[in-house]
Amino acid sequence: ANDPRASLVSPQEREFFDEIADVVAPTDRILNNANDGSALLYAYEDRHPLFLVAGNRGSTTYSRALWEGFTDTDPVELCVRLTHDNVRWVLNNGPAYAAGVILPMDAPGMTIPDQGHWALTLVLEQDGRRLYQVTGCPEPSSP
């Protein structure tokens, strides 16, 4: 994991992960696309992304629905899903990984427009990677 030639996570991503750990509490959940390397936040920083394995199988009730349709879900329903799953952050970690027989698997519903999204506030940005805090919905209860 620390070999820059063999690791799926670049040194720049590691720096970004360090910054994420500075602002995201260890108990908070992060909506992510495991195919962009963000699943490794749990290993590098002890944080809780919803998607831990490349593919589209999440770890919460609504993770798949959020992954597929965050940006076009009805505001009330979006807040219900985020609150139910205790999601406080959304991470777009750049392009999905692809090589050889591994095809890129983007998270279509998580493409946040450049002008932003009503439920989110941009907190960190680095080289196309963005971490947003969910600020447009009631805060979820502690897990």
Residue pairs with C-beta under 8 A, 6 or more apart in sequence:
1 7
1 9
1 40
1 43
1 44
4 10
4 11
8 37
8 40
8 97
9 17
9 37
9 40
9 44
12 126
12 127
13 37
13 93
13 94
13 129
14 44
15 126
16 93
16 124
16 126
16 127
16 129
16 131
17 40
17 41
17 44
17 45
18 45
19 124
19 126
19 131
20 30
20 41
20 45
20 47
20 91
20 124
20 131
21 45
21 46
21 47
23 123
23 124
23 131
24 30
24 47
24 88
24 89
24 131
26 46
26 47
26 48
27 48
27 142
27 143
28 47
28 48
28 86
28 88
28 89
29 48
29 49
29 50
29 60
29 85
29 86
29 87
29 88
29 89
29 143
30 38
30 41
30 47
30 48
30 49
30 50
30 87
30 88
30 89
30 90
30 91
31 49
31 50
31 63
31 66
31 67
31 70
31 87
31 89
31 90
31 91
31 110
32 38
32 39
32 41
32 49
32 50
32 51
32 90
32 91
32 93
33 51
33 67
33 92
33 93
33 96
33 105
33 106
33 107
33 110
34 49
34 51
34 52
34 53
34 54
34 55
35 54
35 55
35 96
35 97
35 104
35 105
35 106
35 107
36 92
36 93
36 94
36 95
36 96
36 97
37 93
37 94
37 97
38 49
38 51
38 91
38 93
39 49
39 51
39 52
39 53
39 54
41 47
41 48
41 49
41 91
42 48
42 49
42 52
49 91
50 58
50 59
50 60
50 63
50 66
50 67
50 85
50 87
51 57
51 58
51 59
51 63
51 67
52 59
54 97
54 102
54 105
55 105
56 64
56 67
56 105
57 64
58 64
58 66
58 67
60 84
60 85
60 86
60 87
61 81
61 84
61 85
62 81
62 82
62 84
62 85
63 85
65 73
65 81
66 73
66 78
66 81
66 82
66 85
66 87
66 109
66 110
67 107
67 109
67 110
68 107
68 108
68 109
69 109
70 78
70 90
70 109
70 110
70 112
70 117
71 109
71 110
71 111
71 112
71 113
71 117
72 109
73 81
73 109
75 118
75 119
75 136
78 119
78 137
79 119
79 136
79 137
79 138
81 87
82 88
82 119
82 134
82 137
82 140
83 137
83 138
83 139
83 140
83 141
84 140
85 140
86 140
86 141
86 142
86 143
87 134
87 140
88 133
88 134
88 139
88 140
89 131
89 132
89 133
89 134
90 110
90 112
90 120
90 131
90 132
90 134
91 129
91 130
91 131
91 132
92 110
92 111
92 112
92 129
92 130
92 132
93 129
94 127
94 128
94 129
95 104
95 106
95 128
96 104
96 105
96 106
96 107
97 104
98 104
112 120
112 130
112 132
116 122
117 132
117 136
118 136
119 134
119 135
119 136
119 137
120 132
120 133
120 134
120 135
120 136
121 132
121 133
121 135
122 130
122 131
122 132
123 131
123 132
123 133
124 130
124 131
125 131
